[in-house]
Amino acid sequence: ATEAVGALTTLPNPTLWFYLPTPIQDTGTEFVVKDANNAVLYEGQLAGEMASDGIISVPLPVTLPPGSAYRWFLTLDCDDTERTPIDGWIERGNPGPDITRTFIQANAQNKVALYANYGFLQDAISELAVLRRISSENETFTADWNNFLSILSLSDLADAPILDCCELAERQEEPAPVEVEEPSDVPEEV
């Protein structure tokens, strides 16, 4: 059994981040969110256009009440025979008014450190990923990103591009193949 990935957030609708080894339009996906009682809250798929592999953001499509944890499941159809499932959990903590005020007053870079120090890793990685995406040439943000991924044992993703993609869409069922009957009497060409 693989260990589930999980993190704390302060947000009702946090952003999840995934590395996709192939462009989204080249692979089928399934994204599911379940509550603590295993009830399905959302079922859909990733949609969008990617020019290459990369790290994508996916806003959680359901609202997390404070103190609750949801499980998410992402399955990639790498080819016709191989499905790659990953899953994890996201829990919304309650930092309290004083800590929340500190988060609000901090600038973007300090906010990353504050989130990490208080254990809200989901928010820290989201802030840092956005900073790196919009300021990819900034050496400070790049160093912070590399250090953060190193702490999470994800150094191999340090150079992966952070893409402005994708979104969630309702799951599209595969259309049933339409059978075309061949006519039995083919007229001869005159």
Secondary structure by P-SEA (a helix, b strand, c coil): cbbbbcccccccbbbbbbbbccccccccbbbbbbcccccccbbbbbbbbbcccbbbbbcccccccccbbbbbbbbbcccccbbbbbbbbbbbbbccaaaaaaaaaccaaaaaaaaaaacaaaaaaaaaaaaaaaccccaaaaaaaaaaaaaaccccccccccccbbbbccccccccbbbbbccccccccc
